[in-house]
Amino acid sequence: MVISALEAAYADNISDATCVDVGVEGSIRYATVVILFGAADLIPDRMPWLTPAGNLTVKKRSKTERNALFVAALGSTVLATVKEGLAAGPSVDEFRVVVLRKDPGALKPADFVAPIYIARFRRAAMAGPWTTREPVASLLTAEGAMLTRRGAIGDVLPLDLSDHPETADLVETFRPLVLGKYLDT
């Protein structure tokens, strides 16, 4: 019933999300959710800007600005998915989130569908006002959070899952499904 309720809640999300597992570990009732997210190029490279004279113009974003907005969008997506899951699955104590990036510009075929974020969000830790919750801080401070960024510009890199075989297996299960969906569009 929990999986069905979460699937119904996630059906209309812009970023595909699916509940792949529910269970009990110790006294914690958990749900594992996989979110499919785009690449950094989903952030436009240009933005509206005002000149010193007050005229509207278009300004090019730096790579650093684009990456910062990408991480903020990722954080917002993860938080929205968790919040929706908390509402749809009142019996779930913890959401285990895995975010897969679909990147047509990947340098290696294995990175076309790659894990970029993993964390656990406990219901108790998510209590409080959502309107003041900072998406990037929430992303980075979640229990077990894994997010790899490179250099001063902050490129988001695929995660090394060599120490997380269960998550690596999950990614390998999803990779052909995402590729199939991509090839069908």
Backbone hydrogen bonds, N-H to C=O, Kabsch-Sander energy under -0.5 kcal/mol:
donor,donor_aa,acceptor,acceptor_aa,energy
5,A,1,M,-2.4
6,L,2,V,-2.6
7,E,3,I,-2.8
8,A,4,S,-2.3
9,A,5,A,-2.0
10,Y,6,L,-2.5
11,A,7,E,-0.9
12,D,9,A,-0.5
13,N,10,Y,-1.7
16,D,14,I,-0.6
18,T,34,V,-2.2
20,V,18,T,-0.6
20,V,32,T,-2.6
21,D,32,T,-1.1
23,G,30,Y,-2.0
25,E,28,I,-2.7
28,I,25,E,-2.1
29,R,27,S,-0.6
30,Y,23,G,-2.7
30,Y,28,I,-0.6
31,A,94,E,-2.0
32,T,21,D,-3.1
33,V,31,A,-0.5
33,V,96,R,-3.2
34,V,18,T,-2.8
35,I,98,V,-2.7
36,L,16,D,-3.2
37,F,35,I,-0.6
37,F,100,L,-3.2
42,L,39,A,-2.1
43,I,40,A,-1.9
47,M,59,K,-2.6
49,W,57,T,-2.4
51,T,55,N,-3.0
54,G,51,T,-2.4
57,T,49,W,-2.8
59,K,47,M,-3.1
61,R,45,D,-3.1
66,R,62,S,-2.4
67,N,63,K,-2.5
68,A,64,T,-2.3
69,L,65,E,-2.4
70,F,66,R,-2.3
71,V,67,N,-2.3
72,A,68,A,-2.1
73,A,69,L,-2.6
74,L,70,F,-2.5
75,G,71,V,-2.8
76,S,72,A,-2.5
77,T,73,A,-2.4
78,V,74,L,-2.7
79,L,75,G,-2.8
80,A,76,S,-2.5
81,T,77,T,-2.3
82,V,78,V,-2.7
83,K,79,L,-3.0
84,E,80,A,-2.4
85,G,81,T,-2.2
86,L,82,V,-2.8
87,A,83,K,-1.8
88,A,84,E,-2.4
89,G,85,G,-2.5
92,V,89,G,-2.1
93,D,29,R,-2.6
94,E,29,R,-1.7
95,F,121,F,-2.8
96,R,31,A,-3.0
96,R,94,E,-0.5
97,V,95,F,-0.7
97,V,119,A,-2.8
98,V,33,V,-2.4
99,V,117,Y,-3.0
100,L,35,I,-3.1
100,L,98,V,-0.5
101,R,114,A,-3.4
102,K,37,F,-2.6
103,D,101,R,-0.7
103,D,112,F,-2.9
106,A,103,D,-1.9
111,D,108,K,-1.4
112,F,109,P,-1.6
114,A,101,R,-1.9
114,A,112,F,-0.5
116,I,99,V,-2.7
117,Y,99,V,-1.2
118,I,146,M,-1.5
119,A,97,V,-1.8
120,R,143,E,-2.5
121,F,95,F,-2.8
122,R,120,R,-0.5
123,R,93,D,-3.4
126,M,122,R,-1.2
126,M,123,R,-0.7
127,A,124,A,-1.0
133,R,130,W,-1.1
138,S,134,E,-2.6
139,L,135,P,-2.2
140,L,136,V,-2.5
141,T,137,A,-2.0
142,A,138,S,-0.7
143,E,120,R,-1.0
145,A,142,A,-1.9
146,M,118,I,-2.4
148,T,157,L,-0.6
149,R,147,L,-0.5
150,R,155,D,-2.1
154,G,150,R,-0.8
154,G,151,G,-0.9
155,D,150,R,-1.5
157,L,148,T,-3.1
157,L,155,D,-0.6
159,L,115,P,-3.0
161,L,159,L,-0.8
164,H,161,L,-2.1
168,A,164,H,-2.3
169,D,165,P,-2.4
170,L,166,E,-1.9
171,V,167,T,-2.4
172,E,168,A,-2.2
173,T,169,D,-1.8
174,F,170,L,-2.0
175,R,171,V,-2.5
177,L,173,T,-0.5
178,V,174,F,-2.6
179,L,175,R,-2.7
180,G,176,P,-2.5
181,K,177,L,-2.0
182,Y,178,V,-2.6
183,L,179,L,-2.6
184,D,180,G,-1.5
185,T,181,K,-0.8
185,T,182,Y,-0.7
